[in-house]
Amino acid sequence: MAVALILTACAADREHILKVYNWSDYIDEALVEEFEEWYEEQTGDFVKIVYQTFDINETMLSKIEKGHEDYDVVCPSDYIIERMVRDDLVIPIEMDFGETPNYIEGSLSPYITSCLKSLVTGDKDASDYAVGYMWGTTGFIYNTKYVDPEDLRTWDVLRNPKYAGKIFVKDAARDVYSQVIQYLKKDEIAAGTVTREELLAIPSKENVDLVENYLMQIKGQVAGYEADFGKDQMTQGRGWISLNWSGDACWARDEAAAVGVELDYVIPDEGATVWFDGWVIPKYAKNVKAASYFINFMCKPENAIRNSEEIGYVSACGTPEILEHFRDDEYDPIDLTYFFGEGADSIRIDPVLYPDKAVIESCALEHDWGEDSQMLIEMWSRVKGNEASAMTYIIISALFVALIAGVVASKSKKNSRGKRRR
């Protein structure tokens, strides 16, 4: 209602409205109001932000692609950025900020820029159309009391009978497929007959069938396919292994420690995926100037740190201030030159947030499959089927009781960190 009132009152004054469309719980909300003040200080113009959220990439994409919604700034994931750039759904980001510093060019990690440039977008350079926001990896959250770390060196731990009924898998077809195919093709990758990038960028029915066959084999092992409750099951000790994202791992590890459960995160030796989300300006935007300034504002090092601290994910910015903020003598030194540049070859930092260079070298980006994505959707539907496991019913019942008891309402806002992506 508030959004409708603002839009109605200002319909004739769209140049002073900035419509932002972002993931749920994916920003330090105080920065929204602070941007309005900062923008007026920098430009002399006033702007009011209309801030809306989405839960899956495809919802956002449909509103722009089919509905021609006039959002000024949106935050899609890597493979959706690839599609939006290729299909002319976004415009280049304006980099002329007058006397205001260009925080985008001064802050963005060279690694994230290289990821953007590697997107398959025809003759376009995606780094001209998108600015990285948050990034991370895909791996396993695990309970150190019950799981042998050696077993987690392979994605095939999903088939290990020791962990039957204690495994949770993200309800995210692309993320699951991308890890499993790297395991199934590990010998070919090692022999150099195929690369990780080729496996994830070039779809084939043969590979989809291979992954489906494997997932059918582990179906009895899996306690549930989950969109967001898996990390909660891990913190409560009900799950021992969860195929998940690094941001969720940080949240789960911290929450579990508070109740005496020790969790950790690992990326198997066969490799994994790196993902990132980024800001883009859709082609139907009405306030391109304010949109560019908003993206620039989010790249200020202090704002990047605040967003990371608030939501639990890692900023795509790689400035000395950010590196210094996250240093932690608790950890062994690792090589972060790929992200922070020269001089970052021996940094004590949480490797869940920033993996060592050697780990990153065994990772690859996911890509948009275009019309071939239907193969993935149909495969995932067959794998999940219509039958819920007994554990699934137990979990649903437990969550329902918790809702009735008001537990959800009493949790801090921090507990919503990690809701993102697919």
C-alpha positions in Angstrom: 0.0 0.0 0.0 2.8 2.3 0.9 4.5 1.7 -2.5 1.2 2.3 -4.3 0.7 5.6 -2.5 4.2 6.8 -3.3 3.9 5.8 -6.9 0.4 7.4 -7.3 1.5 10.7 -5.7 4.7 10.9 -7.7 3.5 9.4 -11.0 4.0 12.7 -12.7 7.5 13.1 -11.1 9.2 9.8 -12.0 12.6 11.5 -12.2 12.6 11.7 -8.4 11.7 8.1 -7.8 14.2 5.2 -7.8 12.7 1.8 -8.1 15.0 -0.9 -6.6 14.2 -4.6 -7.0 16.4 -6.9 -4.9 16.5 -10.3 -3.1 14.7 -10.5 0.2 16.9 -9.7 3.2 19.9 -8.8 1.0 20.9 -5.3 2.1 21.5 -3.2 5.2 18.1 -1.4 5.0 19.5 1.7 6.8 21.6 2.3 3.6 18.4 2.9 1.6 17.5 6.0 3.5 21.1 7.1 3.7 21.4 6.9 -0.1 18.6 9.4 -0.5 20.5 11.9 1.6 23.8 11.1 -0.1 22.4 11.5 -3.5 21.0 14.9 -2.8 24.4 16.0 -1.4 26.2 14.7 -4.4 23.8 15.9 -7.2 21.6 18.6 -5.7 18.6 16.5 -6.8 16.3 14.7 -4.4 15.1 11.1 -4.9 12.8 8.7 -3.1 13.5 5.0 -3.2 10.7 2.5 -3.8 12.2 -0.8 -2.6 10.7 -4.1 -3.5 12.0 -7.7 -3.2 11.8 -11.1 -5.0 12.6 -14.7 -4.0 13.7 -16.3 -7.3 15.5 -14.9 -10.3 12.8 -16.0 -12.7 10.1 -13.9 -11.0 12.3 -10.8 -11.5 13.2 -11.7 -15.0 9.6 -12.3 -16.1 8.5 -8.9 -14.8 11.1 -7.2 -16.9 11.2 -9.5 -19.9 7.4 -9.9 -20.3 5.9 -7.2 -18.1 8.3 -4.4 -19.1 8.3 -3.2 -15.5 10.2 0.1 -15.1 12.6 -1.0 -12.3 15.7 1.2 -12.2 18.0 -1.2 -10.5 17.7 -5.0 -10.1 20.1 -7.7 -8.6 20.1 -10.9 -10.7 22.4 -13.8 -10.4 25.3 -14.5 -12.8 23.5 -16.8 -15.3 20.5 -14.4 -15.4 22.8 -11.4 -16.0 24.3 -13.4 -18.9 20.8 -13.8 -20.4 19.7 -10.2 -19.7 22.8 -8.8 -21.4 22.6 -11.2 -24.4 18.9 -10.4 -24.9 19.2 -6.6 -24.7 17.2 -6.4 -21.4 19.8 -4.1 -19.7 21.7 -1.0 -20.6 25.3 0.0 -19.9 26.0 1.5 -16.4 26.9 5.2 -16.5 30.3 5.7 -15.0 30.5 9.5 -15.1 29.8 10.7 -11.6 31.2 14.2 -11.9 33.1 15.2 -8.8 31.8 12.1 -6.9 34.4 9.4 -6.7 33.9 6.3 -8.9 33.7 3.6 -6.3 32.7 1.0 -8.8 36.0 1.1 -10.7 38.0 1.7 -7.5 36.4 -1.0 -5.4 35.3 -4.0 -7.5 37.6 -7.0 -7.2 39.5 -7.9 -10.4 38.3 -11.5 -9.9 34.6 -10.5 -10.1 35.4 -8.4 -13.1 37.0 -11.4 -14.8 33.9 -13.5 -13.9 31.7 -10.9 -15.6 33.8 -10.8 -18.7 33.6 -14.6 -18.9 29.8 -14.6 -19.3 28.6 -15.7 -22.7 26.9 -12.6 -24.1 27.8 -12.5 -27.8 29.8 -9.5 -28.7 29.0 -7.6 -25.5 31.2 -7.3 -22.4 29.0 -8.0 -19.4 31.2 -5.9 -17.2 29.9 -2.8 -19.0 26.3 -3.8 -18.0 26.6 -5.2 -14.5 28.5 -4.6 -11.3 29.1 -7.4 -8.8 27.3 -7.2 -5.5 27.8 -10.4 -3.5 29.6 -13.7 -4.3 30.3 -17.1 -2.9 30.8 -20.8 -3.5 28.7 -24.0 -3.3 29.8 -26.8 -1.0 28.8 -28.8 2.0 27.9 -27.6 5.5 28.6 -30.5 7.8 28.4 -31.5 11.5 31.9 -32.1 12.7 30.7 -34.5 15.4 29.2 -37.0 13.0 30.9 -36.5 9.6 34.5 -37.5 8.7 36.1 -34.6 6.7 37.8 -37.1 4.5 34.4 -38.4 3.3 33.7 -34.8 2.1 36.6 -34.7 -0.3 34.1 -36.0 -2.9 30.6 -35.1 -3.9 29.9 -38.8 -3.8 29.5 -38.5 -0.1 25.9 -38.1 -1.0 25.9 -41.8 -1.8 27.6 -42.8 1.4 25.3 -45.1 3.5 26.8 -43.7 6.8 24.8 -40.5 6.3 21.5 -41.9 5.0 18.6 -39.8 6.1 20.9 -37.0 7.4 21.5 -35.2 4.1 19.8 -32.1 2.9 20.0 -30.9 -0.7 19.2 -27.4 -2.0 16.0 -27.3 -4.0 18.0 -25.6 -6.8 18.3 -27.7 -9.9 21.1 -25.7 -11.5 23.3 -25.7 -8.4 22.9 -29.4 -7.8 23.4 -30.4 -11.4 26.6 -28.2 -11.6 28.3 -30.0 -8.7 27.3 -33.5 -9.6 28.3 -33.3 -13.3 31.8 -32.2 -12.2 32.0 -35.3 -10.0 30.7 -37.6 -12.7 33.2 -36.2 -15.3 36.2 -35.8 -12.9 38.3 -38.2 -15.0 37.6 -36.4 -18.2 38.4 -33.1 -16.5 41.7 -34.5 -15.2 42.6 -35.9 -18.6 41.9 -32.5 -20.2 39.3 -33.9 -22.6 36.6 -31.5 -21.2 36.7 -28.4 -19.0 34.5 -27.4 -16.1 33.5 -24.4 -18.0 32.4 -26.5 -21.0 30.4 -28.8 -18.8 28.4 -25.9 -17.2 28.1 -23.8 -20.3 27.2 -26.3 -23.0 24.2 -28.5 -22.1 23.6 -32.0 -23.4 20.9 -34.5 -22.9 23.6 -37.1 -22.2 25.0 -35.1 -19.3 21.5 -34.3 -17.9 20.6 -38.0 -18.0 23.9 -38.9 -16.2 23.1 -36.5 -13.4 19.5 -37.7 -13.2 20.6 -41.3 -12.9 23.0 -40.4 -10.0 20.4 -38.3 -8.2 17.9 -41.2 -8.4 20.5 -43.4 -6.8 20.8 -41.1 -3.8 17.2 -40.3 -3.4 16.8 -42.6 -0.5 19.7 -40.9 1.3 18.2 -37.5 1.2 16.1 -36.2 4.1 14.7 -33.3 2.1 15.1 -30.9 -0.8 14.9 -27.5 0.8 14.7 -23.9 -0.2 15.7 -22.3 3.1 15.1 -24.6 6.1 18.2 -26.9 5.6 20.6 -24.7 7.5 18.1 -24.6 10.4 18.1 -28.4 10.4 21.9 -28.4 10.6 22.0 -25.9 13.5 19.6 -28.1 15.4 21.6 -31.3 14.8 18.9 -33.0 12.7 21.0 -32.9 9.6 24.6 -33.8 9.3 25.4 -32.8 5.7 23.8 -30.0 3.6 24.6 -29.1 0.0 24.5 -25.4 0.4 25.9 -22.0 -0.3 28.8 -20.4 1.6 26.7 -17.6 2.9 24.3 -20.0 4.5 27.3 -21.9 5.9 28.5 -18.8 7.7 25.0 -18.2 9.2 24.5 -21.8 10.2 28.0 -22.1 11.8 27.4 -19.0 13.9 23.9 -20.0 15.0 25.0 -23.6 15.8 27.9 -22.5 17.9 25.5 -20.6 20.2 23.7 -23.9 21.0 26.8 -26.1 21.3 26.7 -27.6 17.8 29.9 -27.4 15.7 29.4 -27.0 12.0 32.0 -26.4 9.2 32.0 -25.9 5.4 34.1 -27.6 2.7 34.3 -27.7 -1.1 35.0 -31.2 -2.4 38.2 -31.9 -4.4 36.4 -32.5 -7.7 35.5 -28.8 -7.8 32.4 -26.7 -7.4 30.7 -23.6 -8.6 31.5 -19.9 -7.9 28.4 -17.7 -8.1 27.8 -14.0 -7.8 24.9 -11.6 -7.9 25.2 -8.1 -9.5 23.4 -4.8 -10.0 22.1 -4.0 -13.5 19.9 -1.3 -15.0 17.0 -2.7 -17.0 16.2 -1.3 -20.4 12.8 0.0 -19.2 14.3 2.0 -16.3 13.1 5.6 -15.9 15.8 7.0 -13.6 19.1 5.9 -15.0 21.1 8.6 -13.3 19.9 7.8 -9.8 20.3 4.1 -10.6 24.0 4.5 -11.5 24.6 6.6 -8.4 22.9 3.9 -6.3 25.2 1.2 -7.6 28.2 3.5 -7.0 27.0 4.1 -3.5 26.8 0.4 -2.7 30.4 0.0 -3.8 31.7 2.4 -1.2 34.0 0.2 1.0 32.2 1.1 4.2 28.8 0.3 2.7 30.1 -3.0 1.2 31.3 -4.0 4.7 27.9 -3.1 6.2 26.0 -5.1 3.7 28.2 -8.1 4.2 27.9 -7.9 8.0 24.1 -7.6 7.8 23.3 -10.4 5.4 26.2 -12.8 5.9 27.4 -12.9 2.3 30.7 -11.6 0.9 30.9 -8.4 -1.1 32.3 -8.4 -4.6 34.4 -5.4 -3.7 38.1 -6.1 -2.9 39.6 -2.9 -1.4 42.3 -2.8 1.4 39.7 -1.6 3.9 37.5 -4.7 3.3 40.5 -7.0 3.5 41.6 -5.4 6.8 38.1 -5.6 8.2 37.8 -9.4 7.7 41.3 -10.4 8.8 41.2 -12.9 11.6 44.3 -14.4 13.3 42.3 -17.5 14.2 42.8 -18.9 10.7 45.9 -20.2 8.8 47.3 -18.0 6.1 45.9 -18.5 2.6 46.5 -17.0 -0.9 44.0 -14.3 -1.8 45.9 -12.6 -4.6 43.2 -13.6 -7.1 40.7 -11.4 -5.2 42.7 -8.6 -3.5 45.8 -8.4 -5.8 49.5 -8.4 -5.0 50.5 -8.6 -1.4 47.5 -10.8 -0.4 49.4 -14.1 -0.8 49.4 -15.0 2.9 46.3 -13.7 4.6 44.7 -15.0 7.8 41.0 -14.9 7.0 38.0 -17.1 7.2 38.3 -19.5 4.2 34.5 -20.0 4.1 34.3 -16.3 3.2 37.3 -16.2 1.0 38.6 -19.6 -0.3 42.2 -20.1 -1.1 43.4 -19.4 -4.7 43.9 -23.2 -5.2 40.3 -23.9 -4.3 39.0 -21.2 -6.6 41.0 -22.6 -9.5 38.9 -25.8 -9.2 35.6 -23.9 -9.5 33.6 -22.6 -12.4 30.6 -20.4 -13.1 27.1 -21.5 -14.0 25.6 -20.3 -17.3 22.3 -19.7 -18.9 21.1 -22.6 -21.1 18.4 -20.7 -22.9 15.7 -22.9 -24.2 17.7 -26.0 -23.1 16.9 -25.1 -19.5 13.7 -27.0 -19.9 15.8 -30.2 -19.8 17.0 -29.2 -16.4 13.6 -28.3 -15.1 12.0 -31.6 -16.3 14.9 -33.6 -14.9 14.6 -32.0 -11.5 10.9 -32.6 -11.4 11.4 -36.3 -12.0 14.1 -36.5 -9.4 12.0 -34.9 -6.7 8.8 -36.6 -7.7 5.6 -36.2 -5.8 6.4 -38.3 -2.8 7.7 -36.7 0.3 9.9 -38.7 2.7 9.0 -39.4 6.3 11.7 -36.9 7.4 10.1 -34.2 5.2 6.8 -34.6 7.1 8.6 -34.6 10.4 10.3 -31.3 9.4 7.2 -29.7 8.2 5.3 -30.6 11.3 8.1 -29.3 13.5 8.2 -26.1 11.6 4.4 -25.7 11.9 4.6 -26.2 15.7 7.4 -23.6 15.9 5.3 -21.1 14.0 2.3 -21.7 16.3 4.5 -21.2 19.3 5.7 -17.9 18.0 9.3 -19.0 17.7 9.8 -17.5 14.3 8.5 -14.1 15.4 10.9 -14.0 18.3 14.0 -14.7 16.2 16.3 -11.8 15.4 16.4 -10.3 11.9 19.8 -11.8 11.5 18.2 -15.2 11.2 17.0 -14.4 7.8 20.5 -14.0 6.4 21.2 -16.4 3.5 17.9 -16.3 1.7 18.9 -15.7 -1.9 19.5 -16.8 -5.4 17.5 -19.5 -7.0 
